[in-house]
Amino acid sequence: MSDTQIPTASLAGRRILVVGAGRAPGAREPASNGNASCLALARAGARVACADRDRDAAQRTVDDIVQAGGRATALQADVADVAQIPGLLEQAAADLQGLDGLVLNVGISHRAPLAALSAESWDEVLNVNTRAHLFCAKHALPLMAPGGSIVFVSSTAARRPGGRNPAYEASKAALSAVCRAVALAGQPASIRANVVMLGLIDTPMGRAATQARPDRLTQPMPFGRQGTPEEVAAAIRFLLSEEASYINAIELPVDGGMSAGIVLRK
């Protein structure tokens, strides 16, 4: 079977919304985590609603899925504006004729150290990286079918201050508490919620971070490399599937073992 074909697989028939799904113009290598995840979910048989604040970016991901033989629809919303969230969830459920899964992948970083952090910068990061996730999950739960699954995309920066980026680190740390609250609220309907905590992943956002802080990749890395968006997507696909039906309210590091201290030292 060609790797561009969509097989019948672990998510066949599932209806999944990915928030933060877009692809920048011309940017295929490396992929974004959102774009790679949408493609992985479609390849596993899911119908995917691809949401982004930039509709053209969402449509590029839809085009990638359709080119691969999958089914997807593009949606536009800026989830930093809480007022836009209920309509986004309702439109996704209408377009997909139901909702079985939700991936919350949105995130920003100003890379401001503590001494340079302003109240406005703090609020902007927390509004996107934490508040938006909470309210997306809140409005998704009543629409989701029993046995559904929510995945929050976080970062090992939640546990490590080495990036000197306290707003980003705090926003990602807070997602674990949000996830546990959502898992508790979802349990009566057998809806699970989990977190993937990403290490150093080779994405456009990761490359921008490295450009701003060139020493970012000088530290020892597991297997001597960064992770890939496709490896992130595989973890997300697993947590959305019935294979993970008894996995709930966990933090799954996708970091090659870096947070456990397993690195390749020269």
C-alpha positions in Angstrom: 0.0 0.0 0.0 1.3 3.5 -0.9 2.1 5.7 2.1 -0.2 8.3 0.5 -3.3 6.1 0.7 -5.7 6.3 3.6 -6.1 2.8 5.2 -9.0 1.7 7.3 -7.4 1.8 10.7 -7.8 2.6 14.3 -9.8 5.8 13.9 -12.2 4.6 11.2 -15.5 6.5 11.4 -14.2 8.9 14.1 -15.0 12.6 13.9 -12.2 14.8 15.2 -11.6 18.5 15.5 -8.0 19.8 15.6 -7.6 23.3 16.8 -4.3 24.8 15.6 -4.3 22.7 12.4 -2.9 25.1 9.8 0.2 25.0 7.6 2.0 28.1 6.5 2.3 28.7 2.7 4.9 26.5 1.2 5.9 25.0 4.5 5.9 21.3 4.2 9.3 20.4 5.7 9.3 20.5 8.6 5.6 20.1 9.1 3.8 21.8 12.0 2.5 19.5 14.7 -1.1 20.4 13.8 -0.7 19.6 10.1 1.1 16.3 10.8 -1.5 15.3 13.3 -4.4 16.0 11.0 -2.7 13.9 8.3 -2.1 11.1 10.7 -5.7 11.1 12.0 -7.0 11.0 8.4 -4.7 8.2 7.5 -6.1 6.3 10.5 -9.6 6.7 9.0 -10.9 9.8 10.8 -12.9 12.6 9.3 -11.1 15.8 10.4 -12.2 19.4 11.0 -9.1 21.5 10.7 -9.4 24.8 12.6 -7.0 27.7 12.6 -7.3 31.5 13.1 -6.0 31.7 9.5 -8.5 30.0 7.2 -6.0 29.7 4.4 -3.6 27.9 6.6 -6.4 25.5 7.6 -7.4 25.0 4.0 -3.8 24.1 3.1 -4.0 21.2 5.6 -7.4 20.2 4.3 -5.9 20.1 0.8 -3.0 17.9 2.0 -5.5 15.5 3.5 -7.7 15.4 0.4 -4.7 14.9 -1.8 -3.9 11.8 0.3 -7.4 10.5 -0.2 -8.9 11.5 3.2 -11.8 13.7 4.3 -11.5 17.0 6.0 -13.1 20.4 6.3 -11.6 23.8 7.1 -12.8 26.1 9.9 -11.7 29.6 11.0 -11.7 30.8 14.6 -9.4 32.7 16.9 -9.8 30.8 20.2 -8.0 33.5 22.1 -11.4 35.2 21.8 -13.5 33.0 24.1 -16.7 34.3 22.4 -15.7 32.5 19.2 -15.3 29.1 20.8 -18.9 27.9 21.1 -19.6 28.6 17.5 -16.4 26.8 16.4 -17.4 23.6 18.4 -20.9 23.7 17.1 -19.8 24.2 13.5 -17.3 21.3 13.8 -20.0 19.0 15.2 -22.4 20.0 12.4 -19.8 19.6 9.6 -18.7 16.2 10.9 -22.2 15.1 12.0 -21.0 14.6 15.5 -17.8 14.8 17.5 -15.6 12.0 18.9 -12.3 13.7 19.4 -10.7 17.1 20.1 -7.0 18.0 19.7 -6.0 21.3 21.3 -2.7 22.3 19.6 -2.7 26.1 19.8 0.2 27.9 21.5 2.3 31.0 21.3 5.5 32.2 22.9 7.0 35.7 23.3 10.2 34.2 24.7 10.3 37.0 27.3 12.4 36.4 30.4 11.1 37.3 33.8 12.8 40.7 33.9 11.2 41.7 30.6 7.7 40.2 31.1 4.8 42.6 31.0 1.2 42.0 32.3 0.0 42.3 28.8 2.4 39.7 27.4 1.6 37.3 30.3 -2.1 37.6 29.6 -1.8 37.1 25.9 0.2 33.9 26.3 -2.1 32.5 29.0 -5.2 33.4 27.0 -4.0 31.4 24.0 -2.1 28.6 25.7 -4.4 27.8 28.7 -7.7 29.7 28.7 -8.5 28.8 25.1 -7.9 25.1 25.9 -10.1 25.2 28.9 -13.1 26.7 27.2 -12.7 24.6 24.0 -12.9 21.5 26.2 -15.8 22.9 28.2 -17.9 23.5 25.1 -16.8 20.3 23.5 -17.9 18.0 26.3 -21.7 18.4 25.8 -21.3 17.8 22.0 -19.0 14.7 22.2 -20.2 11.2 21.8 -19.7 8.7 24.6 -16.2 7.2 24.5 -14.7 10.4 23.0 -11.2 11.7 23.7 -9.5 15.0 24.2 -5.8 15.6 23.8 -4.0 18.7 25.1 -0.6 19.6 23.5 1.8 20.8 26.1 5.5 21.0 26.5 8.3 19.7 28.8 8.9 23.4 29.4 6.1 23.0 32.0 8.7 21.2 34.1 12.0 22.8 33.1 12.8 26.6 33.4 15.9 26.4 31.3 14.2 28.3 28.5 13.8 31.4 30.7 10.3 31.8 29.4 8.0 32.0 32.4 4.7 32.8 30.7 5.1 29.9 28.3 6.2 27.6 31.0 3.4 28.5 33.4 0.8 28.3 30.6 1.9 24.7 29.7 2.1 23.6 33.4 -1.5 24.8 33.9 -2.7 22.5 31.1 -2.1 19.5 33.3 -4.6 20.8 35.9 -7.0 21.7 33.1 -6.7 18.2 31.7 -7.5 16.6 35.1 -10.6 18.8 35.5 -11.8 17.9 32.0 -11.1 14.2 32.6 -13.2 14.3 35.8 -16.0 16.1 34.1 -16.0 13.8 31.1 -15.8 10.5 33.0 -19.7 10.0 33.3 -19.8 10.0 29.5 -16.7 7.9 29.2 -14.8 10.8 27.6 -11.1 10.8 28.3 -8.6 13.7 28.4 -4.8 13.4 28.3 -1.8 15.6 27.7 1.2 15.1 25.4 4.2 16.9 26.7 6.6 17.7 23.8 10.3 18.0 24.0 12.5 19.4 21.3 10.5 18.9 18.1 11.7 20.0 14.7 8.8 22.3 13.6 8.6 25.8 12.2 7.9 27.1 15.7 10.8 25.1 17.1 13.2 26.5 14.4 12.0 30.1 15.3 12.8 29.4 18.9 16.3 28.1 17.9 16.9 31.2 15.8 16.1 33.4 18.8 18.2 31.3 21.2 21.0 29.6 19.2 22.2 27.5 22.2 18.8 25.7 22.4 20.1 22.7 20.4 23.6 22.6 21.9 22.5 20.5 24.9 22.7 16.7 24.6 19.6 15.2 23.0 18.1 11.7 23.2 19.1 9.7 20.2 21.2 12.7 19.1 18.3 14.4 17.4 15.1 16.3 17.8 11.7 14.6 17.5 9.6 14.9 14.5 6.0 16.2 14.1 5.1 12.8 12.8 6.2 11.2 16.1 4.1 13.7 17.9 1.1 12.9 15.7 1.5 9.2 16.4 1.2 9.8 20.1 -1.9 11.9 19.6 -3.5 9.3 17.3 -2.9 6.7 19.9 -4.5 8.7 22.7 -7.6 9.4 20.5 -8.0 5.7 19.6 -9.8 2.8 21.4 -6.3 1.4 22.0 -6.0 4.0 24.7 -9.5 3.4 26.1 -8.2 2.9 29.7 -5.7 5.7 29.7 -7.0 8.9 31.2 -5.7 12.1 32.8 -2.0 11.3 32.1 0.9 13.4 30.9 2.7 11.5 28.1 6.2 12.9 27.4 7.1 12.8 23.7 10.7 13.9 24.2 12.8 10.8 23.6 13.5 10.5 27.3 15.0 13.9 27.8 12.8 14.8 30.8 14.0 11.5 32.4 17.6 12.4 31.9 18.2 9.9 29.1 20.3 11.8 26.6 23.2 11.1 24.2 26.3 12.7 25.7 29.4 13.3 23.6 
